[in-house]
Amino acid sequence: MSTASHNIPQFAFDFDKLRRNMDAFQARFDAFVADDRKRILEDRNEFEKEIAEAKEQEQQMSNQIEYYKEKEAEHVQESAREQQEVQETESSIEEFSRKKQDLTILRDAVVAQILETQSSLDKKRAERSQDRAKFLAQSSLNAPELAFWEQNLGLRIEGFDDDQLKIVFTLISESAWSREYYVVMDLSDPDYEILRCEPQLEKGVLDGMLTRLNESRDFGRFLKDVRNAFKESSL
C-alpha cells in the first residue's frame, strides 16, 4: 500500500489561476450574452418598426385602393351619363332632322300653293284689267245711253276713290224725287265688292246681286237690279 501510494503521480493545481480563468470566461460569456441580448432586442425593435411601417404602408395602399375604386365608380357613372347624353343628343338630332324634313316638305307645299295662288291672282288681275278696259270702252260708246239714264232714270256714276265707283240713283221715291240712293263699288280686286250702301239694303239682297255680277260681269243688269232693290225698299 505504501509502495503504491508512493507510485501515484502527484499533480500541482493552481486553483487561483483556474479561478481567474473561470472568472475571465464568465465575464466574456456574460458580455457575449449581454451583446446577444442587446442585438436580439435591437433586432426585435427593428422588426417591430418594420412591421409598423409595413402596416402603415398597407393602410396607405388600402386607402389608395379605396380612392381608386371610388374614382373608378365615378368614371363609370360619368361614362354612363356621357353615353346617355350622347344617345339623347343623337335622338334630338334625329328628331330635328325629321322636323326639318317635315318643314321642308311643308315649305315646298306652301311655296307651290303661293305660286299657284299668285298665278291665279295674276290671271284674275289680267281678266279684271280686260273687264275694266272693256267697261271704259263701252262707257265711251254708251255715252248717249248714260246721258239718257242720267236724265230720265236719275243715274249718276262718279269716281269715288282709286279703283272705286259711286253709283248714285235719284227719281226713286215719289215723295222725294231728288233723294239720292247710292252704292260704292270696289274695283281693285278681281271680284267686285260693295263697300257702302245708302240706304242700307238687306244683306241677302246685296250678296245675291254681287254674286250675279261677279259671275256674269253684266254691269248693266247689276245697275237695274240695284235700282229695283232701292225702288222696292222705298215702297
Residue frames relative to the residue before (quaternion, step in Angstrom):
aa qw qx qy qz dx dy dz
M 1.0000 0.0000 0.0000 0.0000 0.00 0.00 0.00
S 0.6690 0.5025 -0.2784 0.4716 3.46 0.93 -0.97
T 0.6538 0.5183 -0.3096 0.4561 3.47 1.07 -0.84
A 0.6432 0.5267 -0.3164 0.4570 3.57 1.05 -0.84
S 0.6517 0.5225 -0.3328 0.4377 3.57 0.90 -0.83
H 0.6597 0.5037 -0.3207 0.4563 3.42 1.01 -0.71
N 0.6613 0.5235 -0.3112 0.4380 3.61 1.21 -0.52
I 0.5493 0.6078 -0.4020 0.4091 3.76 1.17 -0.37
P 0.4276 -0.7121 0.4843 0.2749 3.55 -0.78 1.00
Q 0.3199 -0.7432 0.5626 0.1696 3.50 -0.97 0.73
F 0.1623 -0.7858 0.5933 0.0637 3.60 -0.87 1.09
A 0.2339 -0.7540 0.5970 0.1428 3.49 -1.05 0.74
F 0.1324 -0.7994 0.5847 0.0398 3.66 -0.42 1.22
D 0.2540 -0.7322 0.6136 0.1510 3.50 -1.10 0.98
F 0.2060 -0.8281 0.5124 0.0962 3.58 0.14 1.29
D 0.6170 0.5472 -0.3633 0.4335 3.57 0.98 -0.60
K 0.6592 0.4917 -0.3064 0.4793 3.55 0.98 -0.85
L 0.6387 0.5248 -0.3285 0.4568 3.55 1.00 -0.83
R 0.6425 0.5189 -0.3195 0.4647 3.53 1.01 -0.83
R 0.6501 0.5092 -0.3266 0.4598 3.54 0.99 -0.82
N 0.6442 0.5128 -0.3225 0.4669 3.54 1.03 -0.82
M 0.6420 0.5136 -0.3208 0.4703 3.53 1.01 -0.85
D 0.6559 0.5036 -0.3224 0.4606 3.59 0.90 -0.81
A 0.6509 0.5073 -0.3277 0.4601 3.59 1.02 -0.82
F 0.6437 0.5170 -0.3221 0.4632 3.54 1.02 -0.84
Q 0.6438 0.5211 -0.3224 0.4583 3.53 1.00 -0.90
A 0.6484 0.5173 -0.3225 0.4560 3.54 0.98 -0.81
R 0.6625 0.4917 -0.3117 0.4714 3.57 0.96 -0.89
F 0.6507 0.5190 -0.3190 0.4533 3.56 1.03 -0.86
D 0.6480 0.5087 -0.3160 0.4707 3.56 0.96 -0.85
A 0.6461 0.5092 -0.3261 0.4658 3.56 1.03 -0.80
F 0.6356 0.5279 -0.3234 0.4612 3.57 1.04 -0.84
V 0.6615 0.4969 -0.3021 0.4735 3.56 0.93 -0.95
A 0.6542 0.5077 -0.3217 0.4590 3.59 0.96 -0.86
D 0.6585 0.4963 -0.3148 0.4701 3.57 0.97 -0.88
D 0.6629 0.5004 -0.3148 0.4594 3.57 0.97 -0.85
R 0.6357 0.5212 -0.3252 0.4674 3.53 1.06 -0.81
K 0.6418 0.5189 -0.3152 0.4685 3.59 1.01 -0.84
R 0.6559 0.5137 -0.3038 0.4622 3.56 1.01 -0.94
I 0.6451 0.5122 -0.3182 0.4692 3.57 0.99 -0.87
L 0.6483 0.5144 -0.3158 0.4640 3.59 0.98 -0.87
E 0.6621 0.4932 -0.3120 0.4703 3.58 0.96 -0.87
D 0.6414 0.5145 -0.3284 0.4648 3.59 1.03 -0.85
R 0.6521 0.5095 -0.3263 0.4568 3.58 0.99 -0.83
N 0.6484 0.5066 -0.3221 0.4682 3.57 0.96 -0.85
E 0.6519 0.5063 -0.3128 0.4700 3.57 1.00 -0.84
F 0.6412 0.5215 -0.3183 0.4643 3.56 1.03 -0.82
E 0.6589 0.4946 -0.3078 0.4760 3.56 0.94 -0.91
K 0.6258 0.5269 -0.3387 0.4649 3.58 1.07 -0.73
E 0.6626 0.4938 -0.3038 0.4742 3.56 0.95 -0.89
I 0.6210 0.5323 -0.3404 0.4639 3.60 1.06 -0.77
A 0.6559 0.5081 -0.3122 0.4628 3.59 0.96 -0.91
E 0.6609 0.4954 -0.3098 0.4710 3.56 0.97 -0.88
A 0.6371 0.5224 -0.3311 0.4601 3.59 1.03 -0.81
K 0.6466 0.5067 -0.3219 0.4706 3.59 1.01 -0.83
E 0.6453 0.5140 -0.3238 0.4632 3.57 1.00 -0.81
Q 0.6498 0.4999 -0.3094 0.4819 3.57 1.01 -0.83
E 0.6314 0.5300 -0.3290 0.4607 3.55 1.05 -0.80
Q 0.6505 0.5100 -0.3109 0.4692 3.57 1.02 -0.85
Q 0.6441 0.5169 -0.3156 0.4673 3.56 1.03 -0.86
M 0.6571 0.4977 -0.3086 0.4746 3.55 0.98 -0.87
S 0.6298 0.5231 -0.3351 0.4663 3.59 1.03 -0.78
N 0.6499 0.5048 -0.3178 0.4710 3.59 0.99 -0.84
Q 0.6486 0.5103 -0.3166 0.4676 3.58 0.99 -0.81
I 0.6296 0.5261 -0.3339 0.4641 3.57 1.03 -0.81
E 0.6534 0.4977 -0.3126 0.4770 3.60 0.95 -0.84
Y 0.6343 0.5361 -0.3252 0.4523 3.57 1.02 -0.86
Y 0.7018 0.4570 -0.2715 0.4742 3.56 0.88 -0.96
K 0.5920 0.5467 -0.3662 0.4654 3.58 1.15 -0.54
E 0.6469 0.5009 -0.3140 0.4816 3.58 1.00 -0.84
K 0.6495 0.5078 -0.3164 0.4692 3.56 0.98 -0.86
E 0.6391 0.5199 -0.3280 0.4622 3.56 1.00 -0.78
A 0.6429 0.5090 -0.3213 0.4736 3.58 1.01 -0.83
E 0.6434 0.5108 -0.3230 0.4699 3.58 1.00 -0.82
H 0.6506 0.5072 -0.3199 0.4661 3.59 0.97 -0.84
V 0.6294 0.5252 -0.3367 0.4633 3.59 1.03 -0.76
Q 0.6619 0.4913 -0.3031 0.4782 3.58 0.95 -0.90
E 0.6564 0.5098 -0.3141 0.4589 3.57 0.95 -0.88
S 0.6414 0.5198 -0.3156 0.4678 3.56 1.02 -0.82
A 0.6524 0.5025 -0.3121 0.4738 3.58 0.99 -0.86
R 0.6542 0.5060 -0.3154 0.4653 3.59 1.00 -0.82
E 0.6521 0.5010 -0.3137 0.4747 3.57 0.99 -0.84
Q 0.6323 0.5237 -0.3345 0.4627 3.57 1.03 -0.75
Q 0.6474 0.5074 -0.3140 0.4741 3.56 1.01 -0.83
E 0.6452 0.5129 -0.3204 0.4669 3.58 1.00 -0.83
V 0.6276 0.5273 -0.3351 0.4645 3.58 1.04 -0.77
Q 0.6595 0.4991 -0.3097 0.4690 3.57 0.95 -0.89
E 0.6534 0.5009 -0.3174 0.4706 3.58 0.96 -0.86
T 0.6451 0.5165 -0.3240 0.4606 3.58 1.00 -0.82
E 0.6496 0.5049 -0.3163 0.4723 3.57 0.97 -0.85
S 0.6375 0.5152 -0.3271 0.4703 3.59 1.03 -0.80
S 0.6494 0.5107 -0.3170 0.4658 3.58 0.99 -0.85
I 0.6411 0.5174 -0.3278 0.4624 3.58 0.99 -0.83
E 0.6503 0.5045 -0.3178 0.4707 3.58 0.98 -0.84
E 0.6511 0.5097 -0.3183 0.4636 3.58 1.00 -0.85
F 0.6581 0.4959 -0.3081 0.4755 3.59 0.95 -0.87
S 0.6250 0.5340 -0.3393 0.4572 3.58 1.05 -0.73
R 0.6543 0.4966 -0.3141 0.4760 3.57 0.99 -0.85
K 0.6572 0.5008 -0.3165 0.4660 3.57 0.94 -0.87
K 0.6366 0.5223 -0.3300 0.4616 3.57 1.00 -0.82
Q 0.6494 0.5076 -0.3177 0.4688 3.57 0.97 -0.84
D 0.6491 0.5073 -0.3165 0.4703 3.58 0.98 -0.88
L 0.6702 0.4910 -0.3044 0.4659 3.58 0.94 -0.89
T 0.6168 0.5382 -0.3477 0.4571 3.57 1.07 -0.70
I 0.6503 0.5022 -0.3095 0.4787 3.56 0.98 -0.89
L 0.6598 0.5017 -0.3063 0.4681 3.58 0.96 -0.91
R 0.6423 0.5231 -0.3267 0.4551 3.58 0.98 -0.84
D 0.6541 0.5092 -0.3188 0.4596 3.57 0.93 -0.89
A 0.6484 0.5144 -0.3182 0.4623 3.56 1.05 -0.84
V 0.6574 0.5049 -0.3073 0.4673 3.58 1.00 -0.89
V 0.6411 0.5181 -0.3271 0.4621 3.58 0.98 -0.86
A 0.6500 0.5082 -0.3173 0.4675 3.56 0.98 -0.86
Q 0.6552 0.5023 -0.3131 0.4695 3.57 1.00 -0.83
I 0.6353 0.5251 -0.3301 0.4601 3.58 1.03 -0.82
L 0.6562 0.5056 -0.3129 0.4645 3.55 0.94 -0.88
E 0.6473 0.5116 -0.3181 0.4670 3.56 1.01 -0.84
T 0.6646 0.4979 -0.2997 0.4696 3.56 0.97 -0.92
Q 0.6404 0.5242 -0.3205 0.4608 3.56 1.01 -0.84
S 0.6427 0.5143 -0.3192 0.4695 3.55 1.02 -0.82
S 0.6545 0.5081 -0.3123 0.4646 3.56 1.00 -0.86
L 0.6552 0.5055 -0.3132 0.4659 3.58 1.00 -0.85
D 0.6335 0.5228 -0.3345 0.4621 3.56 1.00 -0.81
K 0.6461 0.5175 -0.3172 0.4627 3.55 1.00 -0.83
K 0.6754 0.4825 -0.2983 0.4712 3.57 0.95 -0.91
R 0.6267 0.5254 -0.3461 0.4598 3.59 1.04 -0.72
A 0.6350 0.5188 -0.3306 0.4673 3.56 1.02 -0.79
E 0.6537 0.4976 -0.3128 0.4766 3.55 0.98 -0.88
R 0.6522 0.5153 -0.3199 0.4547 3.57 1.01 -0.85
S 0.6348 0.5216 -0.3328 0.4628 3.58 1.01 -0.76
Q 0.6353 0.5137 -0.3239 0.4771 3.54 1.05 -0.79
D 0.6475 0.5181 -0.3225 0.4564 3.56 0.98 -0.86
R 0.6619 0.4968 -0.3148 0.4647 3.55 0.95 -0.83
A 0.6368 0.5176 -0.3342 0.4636 3.56 0.98 -0.80
K 0.6499 0.5003 -0.3111 0.4801 3.57 0.98 -0.87
F 0.6460 0.5314 -0.3239 0.4420 3.54 1.00 -0.88
L 0.6743 0.4850 -0.3000 0.4692 3.56 0.94 -0.91
A 0.6448 0.5109 -0.3260 0.4658 3.55 0.99 -0.83
Q 0.6704 0.4922 -0.2982 0.4683 3.55 0.94 -0.88
S 0.6193 0.5492 -0.3469 0.4411 3.56 1.08 -0.71
S 0.6601 0.4970 -0.3155 0.4666 3.59 0.99 -0.79
L 0.6676 0.4924 -0.3017 0.4700 3.54 1.10 -0.71
N 0.7364 0.4108 -0.2162 0.4922 3.53 1.14 -0.72
A 0.2346 0.8069 -0.5147 0.1700 3.55 1.16 0.45
P 0.6566 0.4803 -0.3458 0.4676 3.67 0.83 -0.74
E 0.6518 0.5135 -0.3276 0.4519 3.58 0.99 -0.83
L 0.6454 0.5096 -0.3241 0.4677 3.57 1.04 -0.80
A 0.6225 0.5272 -0.3447 0.4644 3.55 1.03 -0.75
F 0.6235 0.5247 -0.3366 0.4718 3.58 1.05 -0.76
W 0.6520 0.5115 -0.3176 0.4609 3.58 0.96 -0.90
E 0.6736 0.5024 -0.3092 0.4453 3.57 0.95 -0.86
Q 0.7169 0.4573 -0.2627 0.4560 3.56 0.92 -0.89
N 0.8086 0.3180 -0.1439 0.4736 3.57 0.80 -0.98
L 0.7740 0.3070 -0.1763 0.5249 3.62 1.10 -0.61
G 0.4496 -0.7257 0.4310 0.2925 3.57 1.26 0.07
L 0.4123 0.6933 -0.4874 0.3344 3.62 0.89 0.87
R 0.0616 0.7776 -0.6235 0.0535 3.56 -1.04 0.90
I 0.1457 -0.7876 0.5961 0.0562 3.54 -0.89 1.01
E 0.0536 -0.8139 0.5780 -0.0246 3.56 -0.70 1.13
G 0.4501 -0.6296 0.5500 0.3140 3.56 -1.24 0.53
F 0.2114 -0.8288 0.5092 0.0955 3.59 -0.33 1.25
D 0.7588 -0.1440 0.1455 0.6183 3.56 0.98 -0.88
D 0.7179 -0.3811 0.3027 0.4977 3.59 -1.25 -0.10
D 0.8490 -0.0026 -0.0559 0.5254 3.54 -0.79 1.14
Q 0.6261 0.4880 -0.3645 0.4868 3.60 1.10 0.67
L 0.1407 -0.7725 0.6162 0.0608 3.52 -1.13 0.80
K 0.2076 -0.7411 0.6249 0.1312 3.51 -1.15 0.73
I 0.1319 -0.7955 0.5908 0.0263 3.56 -0.56 1.22
V 0.0859 -0.8270 0.5552 -0.0211 3.55 -0.44 1.28
F 0.1179 -0.7740 0.6206 0.0429 3.57 -0.99 0.94
T 0.0327 -0.7379 0.6726 0.0465 3.53 -1.21 0.74
L 0.7164 0.4219 -0.3310 0.4462 3.56 -1.32 -0.09
I 0.3819 0.7207 -0.4805 0.3221 3.57 1.09 0.80
S 0.7901 0.2673 -0.1221 0.5379 3.55 0.71 -1.15
E 0.4509 -0.7032 0.4827 0.2630 3.60 -0.78 1.01
S 0.6635 0.5008 -0.3112 0.4605 3.56 1.15 -0.55
A 0.7889 0.0900 -0.0513 0.6058 3.59 1.21 -0.37
W 0.1692 -0.8400 0.5087 0.0837 3.58 0.22 1.27
S 0.7039 0.4764 -0.2798 0.4465 3.59 1.06 -0.63
R 0.4643 0.6849 -0.4550 0.3289 3.59 1.22 -0.13
E 0.3218 -0.7689 0.5272 0.1653 3.55 -0.92 0.95
Y 0.1032 -0.7272 0.6773 0.0437 3.52 -1.13 0.92
Y 0.0935 0.8320 -0.5399 0.0864 3.59 -0.72 0.93
V 0.1596 -0.7183 0.6632 0.1373 3.49 -1.45 0.32
V 0.2609 -0.7338 0.6065 0.1600 3.57 -1.16 0.69
M 0.1730 -0.8110 0.5569 0.0473 3.56 -0.64 1.21
D 0.2543 -0.7333 0.6109 0.1563 3.57 -1.11 0.79
L 0.1222 -0.8230 0.5542 0.0248 3.58 -0.63 1.19
S 0.4310 0.7438 -0.4372 0.2645 3.62 1.26 0.15
D 0.7239 0.3812 -0.2279 0.5278 3.59 1.13 -0.62
P 0.6743 -0.4886 0.3514 0.4279 3.58 -1.22 0.32
D 0.7349 0.3169 -0.2071 0.5627 3.57 1.06 -0.71
Y 0.4858 -0.6589 0.4943 0.2926 3.56 -0.99 0.87
E 0.0828 -0.7805 0.6184 0.0404 3.53 -1.25 0.55
I 0.3278 -0.7200 0.5794 0.1963 3.55 -1.08 0.80
L 0.2352 -0.8048 0.5334 0.1118 3.58 -0.53 1.18
R 0.8032 0.0038 0.0318 0.5949 3.57 0.96 -0.86
C 0.0467 -0.7722 0.6334 0.0203 3.50 -1.23 0.57
E 0.0602 0.8045 -0.5836 0.0927 3.57 -0.74 1.10
P 0.4583 -0.3208 -0.7973 0.2266 1.53 -1.16 2.23
Q 0.6327 -0.5783 0.3680 0.3604 3.53 -1.21 0.58
L 0.2424 -0.7499 0.6012 0.1317 3.57 -0.92 0.97
E 0.6489 -0.5060 0.3809 0.4217 3.55 -1.25 0.31
K 0.5882 -0.6169 0.4020 0.3346 3.52 -1.04 0.84
G 0.6470 0.5264 -0.3281 0.4434 3.58 0.93 -0.82
V 0.6396 0.5239 -0.3223 0.4611 3.58 1.06 -0.79
L 0.6678 0.4983 -0.2954 0.4675 3.58 0.94 -0.95
D 0.6626 0.5098 -0.3111 0.4520 3.59 0.90 -0.92
G 0.6488 0.5236 -0.3235 0.4475 3.58 0.99 -0.79
M 0.6709 0.4866 -0.2999 0.4724 3.59 0.90 -0.91
L 0.6671 0.5091 -0.3037 0.4512 3.59 0.97 -0.88
T 0.6317 0.5290 -0.3304 0.4604 3.60 1.03 -0.76
R 0.6606 0.4984 -0.3089 0.4688 3.59 0.93 -0.88
L 0.6399 0.5272 -0.3284 0.4524 3.59 1.01 -0.79
N 0.6975 0.4751 -0.2789 0.4584 3.61 0.84 -0.96
E 0.6710 0.4805 -0.3056 0.4749 3.58 1.12 -0.57
S 0.7848 0.3471 -0.1728 0.4835 3.59 0.88 -0.93
R 0.2450 -0.7811 0.5223 0.2390 3.58 1.15 -0.66
D 0.4343 0.6786 -0.4613 0.3717 3.58 1.23 0.51
F 0.1810 -0.8310 0.5187 0.0876 3.56 0.04 1.30
G 0.6015 0.5652 -0.3647 0.4309 3.60 1.08 -0.65
R 0.6533 0.4936 -0.3168 0.4788 3.56 0.94 -0.84
F 0.6257 0.5457 -0.3432 0.4392 3.57 1.02 -0.78
L 0.6428 0.5201 -0.3290 0.4561 3.61 0.98 -0.83
K 0.6487 0.5055 -0.3174 0.4721 3.57 1.00 -0.81
D 0.6498 0.5200 -0.3246 0.4494 3.58 0.98 -0.86
V 0.6591 0.5036 -0.3150 0.4613 3.59 0.95 -0.85
R 0.6559 0.5089 -0.3231 0.4543 3.60 0.93 -0.89
N 0.6605 0.5009 -0.3129 0.4636 3.57 0.95 -0.86
A 0.6391 0.5179 -0.3382 0.4570 3.61 1.02 -0.76
F 0.6444 0.4958 -0.3240 0.4836 3.60 0.99 -0.77
K 0.6343 0.5393 -0.3280 0.4464 3.58 1.00 -0.83
E 0.6793 0.4825 -0.2937 0.4685 3.58 0.93 -0.89
S 0.6664 0.5029 -0.3181 0.4492 3.59 1.01 -0.77
S 0.6559 0.5239 -0.3197 0.4394 3.61 1.16 -0.52
L 0.5914 0.5980 -0.3700 0.3947 3.58 1.19 -0.44
